[in-house]
Structure formats: structure tokens, C-alpha cells
């Protein structure tokens, strides 16, 4: 019936260490004087391996360069530390995490009734457009009660009307399926073609 409408856990393994990549094992790592072990495996600010050195020597090298000594793999033997600008690293990391949260796709849900009125369905369509325009997916659920289960075609028709209203804004990601007493589908934002985008911009 329906047609498709077009925080911090990480590790440093041998390979990572060779490349000098940083994967902090905890959100707040030990730095500089907080590192109390006698020896560390040191990585310089360019990712080069300097081998096992005393913690004092590692701190001295970091201080000479005006940088920090950061423990990036405390569980290793000896712990792995890297020379870096810790303040700058934290800022970049927090900025990336904020960006990831902002761009995270969420699944919104809208519920319909089999005999939904035209005005109500328009309100639901408007809400769906808002969700889709923000890049979110929309789960649409039509719930049946009591004797309504004997006439599920009424609910299917209501959902069909709803989907038709959104054909320019969404595509069906998961087709309609009965689950218990509910008919559900999932819509995803429609992918605009370059021609569509140019037409929109011209308008």
C-alpha cells in the first residue's frame, strides 16, 4: 500500500603509540606534577617515540618546550605519556564533543489515531516537518483500541494521508509494520538533489 518516498574511554596500543595518536583513558588525565611514577614511555609533541625515560626527564623536556606532560595510557607498563599543549588539546576535544552532540540524529515520535481529524493531522504534519528540518528521524505510530483492530485499514489510510503530506520532506526508512496493537513506520529526511537546492535558493 505504501510506496517509498524518495567520554572518554580509549586506549593506546602499540600501533597507536607508534603513530603518537592520543586516546585518553579518562576524562581528566594526570599531567605534569600529578604523574608520580618513576619512569614513563615518552612520546614527543610530533608523535615521535623517545623510549622509556625518567618522569623527571620527561617533565624537564616538556617544560623546556613550554608544554605539558600528559599521561595518556596509565595502565601500560610503564605508563605512556605525551608532550603536548594540554589546554589546547582539551579545548579541541570539548569543541569536537559539542559538535558531535549537536549533529547527533535523534528519533522523534508522533502518534496518530485511526479516525484522526483533518485539522489534527495537519498539526502532526507540521510537527514532523520541524523534526525533519532539524535532521531528525520521525517514528509514526498509529494505535488501535478495542474494536478498531477489526478495521486496521482505517488507521492505514490515516497514515497514508500523513505520509503523502510529507512526500517532499521525507522518505520512508522503515516501512509500515504492525506491532501488537500499533502500526509503525520511520521517516528520514529526504535527500535533496542539487537541482532542488538551486531552485530553493532562487526562490
BELCORQUI-V593687 format. One line per field, one symbol per residue. ss: DSSP state (2 for helix, 1 for strand, 0 for the rest). phi: phi as a letter, one per 20 degrees, with the letter a starting at -180 (. if undefined). psi: psi as a letter, one per 40 degrees, with the letter a starting at -180 (. if undefined). Layout:
BEGIN
ss: ???
phi: ???
psi: ???
END
This chain:
BEGIN
ss: 00000000000002222220000000000012220000111110000011111122222222220001111110000001111102222222222222222220001111111000022222222222222220001111111002222222222222222222200001111111111001111111100002222222220
phi: .edfdf.pebccegfffgemfdcfebfdefclffedfecbeddefenfedmecfffffffffffemcdddfdbfefcfgecceaefffffffffffffffffeffddeccdddgeffgfffffffffffffffeneecedcdedclfffecfffffffffgffffdfedbcfecfgbfcmdcdcbcdcgfefeffffffffff
psi: dhihh.efhiihadddddefihgheidhihibeeheidiihhhieeeiheahiiddddddddddefaihhhegdeihiihiihigdddddddddddddddddehhihihihiidfhiddddddddddddddddeeiihhhhhhhibeddefedddddddddddddedeeiihdhihhhhbeihiihiihihiiddddddddd.
END
